[in-house]
């Protein structure tokens, strides 16, 4: 599996239409997606899933109003349940000289009932692109894996969390052990080494996806979130994750460089803590899109990532409304490597 910071042929997004994800905010959310498409289309094609022809016409008009470069936009009519394409879209891998789509099973994060359309997206994308599609299996069972639950450095190291894959509160792949999962990561994603972190962040309805916790920014550097408030429920789990990252070694025995990002102040909606994290950024060909939250730590996060990506423009995307859907920039994008 190529790293996200390697060159892209395109970025995929799925246009939002599931109003319950953003109560009373769906119209606003569409303009956030317009801004994301505008920022990415400057340097790479953006491939957009829409649920029908009428949606395609409407979205094209929205993008035109914002002067999004139309030559870098392509639409694909594919019905979906929700717009979090990171988790149900294709995970592209290299097999020799060719690009192949791995089509893992999606079951709504073992939490929601509306997922069957999302689970069928990859078969349609494979036909559009004319790419081989493979379905990872353990024995005769399809394996559940969401793209936000793993992060790779493109050189055989993979990050993930025990909370998402091994805890008793989630139901993705009953009966599969740590060893079984590592074998699957090796066979289908080329992971020669798996670094297991512990918990995700509070409010994450995916049972602890790693893309809210720690990310590779180059083959030897990992950026990880850290909570400065000792009384916050995220403090101890994130400190444990940092301890594991600092103890980790690459296959040649070298330590990784670990750089910390702050966490924003807790964001709540109707008594529910929302999973706001600066680690949920997306690395484009010439841009890095970072969620911001009207928080003093926005500037620190942008500055830290700006220093880590000197060859890319770091762009803040206002995500106070977006986070109502329990995800932000990384969750709604999926890279297609060149």
Residue, then its C-alpha position, 0 to 999 in steps of 0.5 A: x500500500x503506497x503512503x498517502x504522501x506519495x504522488x496521487x493520480x486522483x483524490x476521491x470524495x463522495x458528495x454528502x446527502x445523508x442529512x441526519x449526519x449533520x442535523x440542520x447543517x447539510x446545506x452548509x456542509x456541501x459548501x465545506x466539500x466545495x472548499x475541499x474540492x477547490x483546494x485539491x483540484x488545483x493540483x490533482x484530479x478530484x473524482x466525485x461520487x454522486x447518487x444520481x444525475x440530478x445531484x451531478x448537475x446540482x454539484x457541478x453548479x455549486x463548484x462552478x459558483x466557487x470557481x473550482x477548476x472543472x477540468x480537474x473534476x470528474x463525476x461518477x453516479x454511484x448510490x451511497x448511504x453516507x459520504x465517508x469514503x475513506x472507510x468504504x472506498x477502495x484501498x489501492x495497492x501496488x502489485x508489481x507494476x500495476x495498481x489494484x483495488x482491494x475491496x474490504x467488507x464495510x459493515x457500517x463500523x459495526x454500529x449503523x444499519x445503513x451501509x449496504x450501498x456503501x459496501x457495493x461502491x467498490x465494484x462500481x468504481x472498479x468497472x469505471x476504472x477498469x482496474x482489478x479488484x480483489x476481496x480479502x478473505x480469511x478462510x471463506x469470510x470477507x474481512x472488514x477493514x476501514x481505511x481510517x483504521x490503518x496508516x502506512x509509510x509506503x515502506x512496509x510499516x503500518x499503524x493501527x489500534x487495538x481498540x478498533x480491531x481487538x477490543x470486545x466492544x467492536x464486532x468486525x471480524x469475530x475470531x480473528x486474532x492479532x496474529x491473524x490480522x497481522x497476516x492479513x495486513x501483510x498479505x493484502x497491504x504489504x505490511x512487514x511491520x505493524x505498530x499497535x497503538x492502544x485507544x482512539x480519542x473520545x467521541x470516536x464512533x469507529x471504536x478508535x480509528x488511527x487517523x484521529x491519533x497518529x499519522x505518517x508524514x514521511x517514511x520515518x516520521x510520525x505525527x501524533x496528537x497529545x492532550x495537554x489537559x491532565x484532567x481530560x479523558x484523552x490524556x492517559x490513552x494518548x500518552x500511552x500511544x506516544x510511549x508505544x510510538x517512541x519505543x517502536x523501531x523500524x525494520x532496520x532497528x531505527x527509531x521513528x521521529x515522533x512529532x506531537x500535535x495538540x488537541x483542540x478544546x473538547x467540542x460537545x453537541x447535545x451532551x455528546x463529545x465530538x471526535x475533533x482531532x488535528x490528526x484527521x488531515x489529508x495529504x494532497x499532491x501539493x496541499x495538506x488540508x487540516x481541520x480547524x475548530x475556532x480554537x487557539x491550537x488551530x495555529x499551532x497545529x497548522x504551523x507544526x504541519x507546515x514545518x513537516x510539509x515544506x513542499x506543500x501548502x497547508x490549508x485550514x478547513x473550518x470544520x466546526x460544522x463538519x465534525x457534527x458528522x463525527x468525522x472531518x477531512x481525512x474521513x471524507x477523502x481517499x487517495x488513488x496513487x499514480 
